[in-house]
Amino acid sequence: MRKVTGACHCGGVGFAATVDFASARRCNCSICRMRGAVAVSANLAEFEITRGEELLTLYTFNTGEAKHYFCKQCGIYTHHQRRSDPTQFGVNVACIDGISPFDFTEIVVSEGRLHPNDGGGGIAGILRYEPVRRED
């Protein structure tokens, strides 16, 4: 577990959290597939919006249980409250200060097309990133 700070692209929404980098995941459900974010876990009690709460907009679909938050100004997804574990947020790694999704060489992809709460789940695959070394 590590304490971090972060923000959306325009900087309007800021947060502080304690996250578990070992939990880094992607998901292949409809919304996660389209947004393409890597998320890490944070307990609700260990995540705080430090500025711009009024800039957050909420998106829900299907069961309405998962709550996906985006900045109204720049459109960036910052975090979501999980349907599979409502005591946790998934935090967008790309919004964490000093961290990039490309810092991870392998990311587990969760099987979200059939949600764990609906009898599905498990691992759908692994995404790998191999940076190209350039001679400068």
N, C-alpha and C positions, 0 to 999 in steps of 0.2 A: 504494500500500500504506500502511496506517495501523495503528498500534498502538492496541488498544482493550481495555477490560475489560467484563465483563458478568456477568449472573446470571439464574437462573430467577426466576419470580414470587415465591416465598417467600424467595429469597436464600440458600437452602441450598447450591446449586451455584453456584460462581463460576468464572470463567475469564479468561484474558488471551490475546490473539491478535494477530497481524498479519493484517489482512484486506484484500481488494481490493474496494472499494465499486463499482467499474466492473463487477464480475462479478455484481451483484445479479440474481437470477432467481427466478421461481416455476416450478413444473413441474405438468403435468397428469396425472402418473401417479396411481395409486389412493391412495397414502398422502399425497402432497403435495397432491392435490386436496382431501382431507378435512381436512388440518391447516392449509392456507391460508397457510403461512409464506413470507416472502421470505428467501432465503438468500444469503450472500456467501461467497466462497472464502477458505480459509486452508490453507496447507501444514501437514501433520501436525506437522512440527518447529517450527512457529510458533504452536501452539495448546497451552495448558497449563490443566489444571484446577487452580485455586488453592485451592479448598475444596469439600468435599462430594462427593468422588468416590464415597464409599460410598452416596450418595443417588441416583446415576445407575442407571437400569435400561436394558437393551438390548432393542430390538425389531428382529427381522429377519423377512423373509418371502420367498416365491418362491425365488430363487437363494440367499438368505442372504448375499450379498456386501455389500450396503449395510448399514451398522450405524447405527441410529437411536437416539439417546440422549435420555432423558426423566428429569425429576426425579420420584422416587417420592413425594415429599410433595405437590407442587402439580400434577404432571402435565404441566408445560411441556416441550416439545421444545427443547433447547438447541443440538444439533448432530448431524450425521451424517457418517459416513465414506462417501464416494461410491463407487458401483459403477462409474461411468463413469471415475473417476480415483481409485483407492484411495490416492493420495499426498496427497489433499486432504480436508478437512472442509468441509461446508456449514454455516455458522453462522447461526442464527436472528437476523436483524436486530433483531427485537423484544426480544431479550435483551441487546443491546449498550447500554451506558450512554450516554444522551444521544441515541440514534438511534431513530427510529420508522419502520415500513414506510410511513407516510404522508408521510415526508420525500421520497419518490421520486415524481415526477409520472408516470413511465412505468416499467414493469417488463416485461422480456421474459419470456414464458412458454415454457419449453422443452417440446418434444414428448416426453413421457416415457411415453405409453401404449404405444408400441413403443420400448423402450430403445435408445439408440445402440449398445450392445454386441450387440444383436439385429438390427441392420440398420436401425433407425429413427433418430429424433433430429431435430434441426433446431429451428426456431422454430414454435410453435403459434399464437402471437399476442402481443399487447401489452395489458397492463392499464394503465389510466390512472386517476389520482386527481386530481380538481379540487376543492379545498376551497371551501366556501361562505364568503364573507366576510360577517361579521355586524357590524352597526353596534351598538356598545355605548355 
